Amino acid sequence: MRSPKKRRLQFTALIERGDKEYVSVCPELDIASQGATVEEARANLAEAVELFLEHADEAEIRERLHSHEVYVTSLEVVVV
């Protein structure tokens, strides 16, 4: 039996320092994780996304996967 072909998918990872740990979020799938360092939070989020995609049924993936594009940029405002 042939093993399924592996695909590389790109997602966004937003990482924010919390009170005690870093919180990481994948906005396209509404999946979050955490870690003691930025690298650990990112790795834990990647693992959570991989596990979700491996075990969720297609309907749940379609339901969670946002159809809109996610942009990450900086924002400058002037406060008077």
Secondary structure, DSSP 4 states (H G I P E B T S, - for coil): -PPPPP-------EEEE-SSSEEEEETTTTEEEEESSHHHHHHHHHHHHHHHHHHS-HHHHHHHS-SS------------
